Amino acid sequence: MAHSLRRAIRYLLLAAAAALMVAPVAIMVVGALKPDARVLPEAGTLQALFPGRLTLENFADVLGRTRFGLFLFNSLFINAAIVALGLAVNSLAGYALARLRWRGRGVVLAGVLALLVIPFEAIAVPLFWQVTLLGWRDTYLVQILPFTANAFAIYLFYTFFLELPRELEEAARVDGAGPWRTYLAVVVPNARPAFASVAVLTFLTQWGAFLWPLMVTSGPAVRPLPVAIATFFTQPPLQWGDILAFGVMMVAPVLLLFLLFQGWFVRGVAASGIKG
């Protein structure tokens, strides 16, 4: 009896915690589908969770008031470039640290670990001065290059590569393969979960980046979605239904990506950085 009661209480607490986490998403989706006139008066009440009459007017307003297609392309292009370049650079760095023996490896690894505790906001201003001197502002390059190498991604690859059996590389070397061929033909195919988890984590992190794109862009030509949504707060009239609809349209690609790679993402995280 006592065991059943404890289990029931545990389930109730878990259900309450899940409801608290899901509620903001539910309010965003429901608000996006409501007439704009009802969104603000019902905010903060239980009515915020009940759509009533459904409408797509807010989504139509977003497409009419903003260049959503351009902002979506900018976000997709910037994030795809960061993910593609990041997988190449960070996996090679992780492989060199985990599997190759060279002088200074321990110092470099300690430097990578030290970078994990430095928040980006601490170096944003010096980095802004640097890219201004280089004339990179208002370009895709300035939003891609500073985020290609990532200490957390290197550490995830490093811990995953440590667990790969050495027999795989030794068999490749017996066949005459060098480090590059061993990496491409043996390590990469056996590290697909690590690549998938790093790709998803990188995409999720960069998709919502706001501070840096706001600092280095001054017009809509290369601005991503997170900066574009801020324009709703500066251009009257303030329509909360449009803001929520924009949020739904901004979250949809991320949710789709996570659902597609969910299995690899969970296996990759479980097999690499979390246990390290």
C-alpha positions as CSV (number, residue, x, y, z in Angstrom):
1,M,0.0,0.0,0.0
2,A,2.8,2.4,1.0
3,H,4.7,1.5,-2.1
4,S,1.7,2.2,-4.4
5,L,1.1,5.5,-2.6
6,R,4.8,6.6,-3.1
7,R,4.6,5.5,-6.8
8,A,1.4,7.5,-7.3
9,I,2.9,10.6,-5.7
10,R,6.0,10.2,-7.9
11,Y,3.9,10.0,-11.0
12,L,1.9,13.0,-9.9
13,L,5.1,15.1,-9.4
14,L,6.5,13.9,-12.7
15,A,3.2,14.8,-14.5
16,A,3.2,18.3,-12.8
17,A,6.8,18.9,-13.9
18,A,6.0,17.8,-17.4
19,A,3.0,20.0,-17.6
20,L,5.0,23.0,-16.5
21,M,7.6,22.4,-19.2
22,V,5.0,21.7,-21.9
23,A,2.7,24.6,-21.0
24,P,4.7,27.4,-22.7
25,V,4.8,25.5,-26.0
26,A,1.1,24.7,-25.7
27,I,0.2,28.4,-25.0
28,M,2.4,29.4,-28.0
29,V,0.6,27.0,-30.4
30,V,-2.9,27.8,-29.1
31,G,-2.3,31.5,-29.1
32,A,-1.0,31.4,-32.7
33,L,-4.2,29.7,-33.8
34,K,-6.5,32.2,-32.0
35,P,-7.9,35.6,-33.2
36,D,-5.3,38.2,-32.2
37,A,-7.9,40.1,-30.1
38,R,-8.2,37.2,-27.7
39,V,-4.5,36.5,-27.2
40,L,-3.6,39.2,-24.7
41,P,-6.9,39.4,-22.7
42,E,-6.7,35.6,-22.1
43,A,-3.0,35.5,-21.3
44,G,-2.3,34.3,-17.7
45,T,-5.6,32.5,-17.5
46,L,-6.6,28.9,-18.3
47,Q,-8.3,30.2,-21.4
48,A,-4.8,30.6,-22.9
49,L,-4.8,26.8,-23.2
50,F,-8.1,26.5,-25.0
51,P,-8.2,27.7,-28.7
52,G,-11.9,28.1,-29.2
53,R,-12.4,29.3,-32.8
54,L,-9.3,28.4,-34.9
55,T,-7.9,30.7,-37.5
56,L,-4.7,31.0,-39.6
57,E,-4.9,34.8,-39.8
58,N,-1.8,35.2,-37.6
59,F,0.3,33.1,-39.9
60,A,-1.0,35.0,-42.9
61,D,-0.1,38.3,-41.1
62,V,3.4,37.1,-40.5
63,L,4.0,36.2,-44.1
64,G,2.5,39.5,-45.2
65,R,4.3,41.8,-42.7
66,T,7.8,40.2,-42.8
67,R,10.2,38.6,-45.3
68,F,9.8,35.3,-43.5
69,G,11.2,33.3,-46.5
70,L,14.4,35.3,-46.5
71,F,14.9,35.0,-42.7
72,L,14.2,31.3,-42.9
73,F,16.7,30.8,-45.7
74,N,19.3,32.8,-43.7
75,S,18.8,30.7,-40.6
76,L,18.9,27.4,-42.6
77,F,22.0,28.4,-44.5
78,I,23.9,29.7,-41.5
79,N,23.1,26.7,-39.3
80,A,23.7,24.2,-42.1
81,A,27.2,25.7,-42.7
82,I,28.0,25.8,-39.0
83,V,26.9,22.1,-38.6
84,A,28.8,20.9,-41.7
85,L,32.0,22.8,-41.0
86,G,31.8,22.1,-37.3
87,L,31.4,18.3,-37.8
88,A,34.6,18.3,-40.0
89,V,36.7,20.6,-37.7
90,N,35.6,19.3,-34.3
91,S,35.7,15.6,-35.2
92,L,39.2,15.9,-36.6
93,A,40.2,17.8,-33.4
94,G,38.6,15.1,-31.2
95,Y,40.2,12.3,-33.2
96,A,43.7,13.9,-33.0
97,L,43.3,14.3,-29.2
98,A,41.9,10.8,-28.6
99,R,43.7,8.6,-31.0
100,L,47.0,10.2,-32.0
101,R,50.1,10.6,-29.9
102,W,51.9,13.9,-30.3
103,R,53.8,16.4,-28.1
104,G,51.6,18.9,-26.4
105,R,48.4,16.9,-26.7
106,G,47.7,17.2,-22.9
107,V,48.1,21.0,-23.0
108,V,45.7,21.3,-25.9
109,L,43.2,19.1,-24.3
110,A,43.4,21.1,-21.1
111,G,42.9,24.3,-23.2
112,V,39.8,22.8,-24.8
113,L,38.4,21.9,-21.4
114,A,39.1,25.4,-20.1
115,L,37.1,26.9,-23.0
116,L,34.0,25.0,-21.8
117,V,33.6,27.3,-18.9
118,I,34.0,30.6,-20.8
119,P,30.6,32.0,-21.8
120,F,30.3,33.5,-25.3
121,E,29.0,36.7,-23.8
122,A,32.4,37.3,-22.1
123,I,34.2,37.4,-25.5
124,A,31.4,38.9,-27.6
125,V,32.7,42.5,-27.5
126,P,36.4,41.8,-28.3
127,L,35.2,39.5,-31.1
128,F,32.9,42.2,-32.4
129,W,35.9,44.6,-32.6
130,Q,37.9,42.0,-34.4
131,V,35.3,41.2,-37.1
132,T,34.7,45.0,-37.5
133,L,38.4,45.5,-38.3
134,L,38.3,42.7,-40.8
135,G,35.2,44.2,-42.5
136,W,33.1,41.1,-41.9
137,R,29.9,42.8,-40.5
138,D,26.6,42.2,-42.4
139,T,27.9,38.9,-43.9
140,Y,27.1,35.3,-43.6
141,L,30.8,34.6,-42.8
142,V,30.7,36.5,-39.5
143,Q,27.8,34.4,-38.3
144,I,29.4,31.1,-39.4
145,L,33.2,31.2,-38.8
146,P,33.3,32.1,-35.1
147,F,31.1,29.1,-34.3
148,T,32.7,26.4,-36.4
149,A,35.1,25.2,-33.8
150,N,33.3,24.4,-30.6
151,A,35.0,23.1,-27.4
152,F,31.9,21.1,-26.2
153,A,31.7,19.4,-29.6
154,I,35.4,18.5,-29.6
155,Y,35.0,17.1,-26.1
156,L,32.0,14.9,-27.2
157,F,34.0,13.6,-30.1
158,Y,37.0,13.0,-27.9
159,T,35.2,10.9,-25.4
160,F,33.4,8.9,-28.1
161,F,36.6,8.2,-30.0
162,L,38.3,7.0,-26.8
163,E,35.8,4.1,-26.6
164,L,36.4,2.9,-30.2
165,P,38.2,-0.5,-30.3
166,R,41.9,0.0,-31.3
167,E,41.6,-3.2,-33.3
168,L,39.7,-1.4,-35.9
169,E,42.5,1.1,-36.6
170,E,45.2,-1.6,-36.3
171,A,43.4,-3.6,-39.0
172,A,43.3,-0.6,-41.2
173,R,47.0,0.1,-40.7
174,V,47.9,-3.5,-41.5
175,D,46.2,-2.8,-44.9
176,G,48.5,0.2,-45.4
177,A,46.0,2.9,-44.4
178,G,47.5,6.2,-43.0
179,P,45.8,8.4,-40.4
180,W,43.6,10.2,-43.0
181,R,42.3,7.0,-44.6
182,T,41.9,5.4,-41.2
183,Y,39.8,8.4,-40.0
184,L,37.6,8.5,-43.1
185,A,37.2,4.8,-43.8
186,V,37.1,3.4,-40.2
187,V,36.5,6.0,-37.6
188,V,33.7,8.1,-39.3
189,P,31.5,5.1,-40.2
190,N,31.7,3.8,-36.6
191,A,31.0,7.2,-35.1
192,R,27.7,8.0,-36.8
193,P,25.8,8.4,-33.4
194,A,28.4,10.9,-32.2
195,F,28.2,12.9,-35.5
196,A,24.4,12.9,-35.3
197,S,24.3,14.0,-31.6
198,V,26.8,16.8,-32.3
199,A,24.9,17.9,-35.4
200,V,21.6,18.1,-33.5
201,L,23.1,19.8,-30.5
202,T,24.9,22.4,-32.7
203,F,21.8,23.1,-34.7
204,L,19.6,23.5,-31.6
205,T,22.1,25.8,-30.0
206,Q,22.8,28.0,-33.0
207,W,19.2,28.1,-34.2
208,G,18.2,30.3,-31.3
209,A,21.3,32.5,-31.3
210,F,20.2,36.1,-30.9
211,L,23.0,38.3,-29.3
212,W,25.7,37.8,-31.9
213,P,23.5,38.1,-35.1
214,L,22.0,41.3,-33.5
215,M,25.5,42.8,-32.9
216,V,26.9,42.1,-36.4
217,T,24.0,42.7,-38.7
218,S,22.2,45.9,-39.4
219,G,19.7,45.0,-42.1
220,P,17.4,42.1,-43.0
221,A,19.6,40.7,-45.9
222,V,21.6,38.3,-43.7
223,R,19.6,38.3,-40.5
224,P,18.3,35.0,-39.1
225,L,14.9,34.3,-37.6
226,P,15.6,35.0,-33.9
227,V,16.6,38.6,-34.7
228,A,13.7,39.0,-37.2
229,I,11.1,38.2,-34.5
230,A,12.4,41.1,-32.4
231,T,11.2,43.5,-35.1
232,F,7.6,42.8,-34.0
233,F,8.3,44.6,-30.7
234,T,9.5,47.7,-32.5
235,Q,7.0,48.1,-35.3
236,P,3.5,49.1,-34.1
237,P,0.8,47.8,-33.8
238,L,2.0,45.1,-31.3
239,Q,0.1,41.9,-32.2
240,W,0.8,39.0,-29.9
241,G,-0.9,36.6,-32.2
242,D,1.6,37.3,-34.9
243,I,4.5,37.0,-32.5
244,L,3.2,33.5,-31.4
245,A,2.6,32.5,-35.0
246,F,6.2,33.5,-35.9
247,G,7.4,31.5,-32.9
248,V,5.6,28.4,-34.1
249,M,7.0,28.8,-37.6
250,M,10.5,29.3,-36.2
251,V,10.3,26.2,-33.9
252,A,8.9,23.8,-36.5
253,P,12.2,23.1,-38.4
254,V,14.0,22.4,-35.1
255,L,11.3,20.0,-34.0
256,L,11.3,18.2,-37.3
257,L,15.1,17.8,-37.2
258,F,15.0,16.4,-33.7
259,L,12.3,13.9,-34.5
260,L,14.2,12.7,-37.6
261,F,17.5,12.1,-35.6
262,Q,16.1,11.4,-32.2
263,G,17.3,7.8,-32.1
264,W,20.9,8.6,-33.2
265,F,20.9,11.7,-30.9
266,V,20.0,9.7,-27.8
267,R,22.5,6.9,-28.6
268,G,25.3,9.4,-29.4
269,V,24.9,11.3,-26.2
270,A,24.6,8.2,-24.1
271,A,27.8,6.8,-25.7
272,S,29.9,9.9,-25.6
273,G,30.0,13.0,-23.5
274,I,27.4,12.4,-20.8
275,K,29.3,9.5,-19.3
276,G,32.6,11.2,-19.7
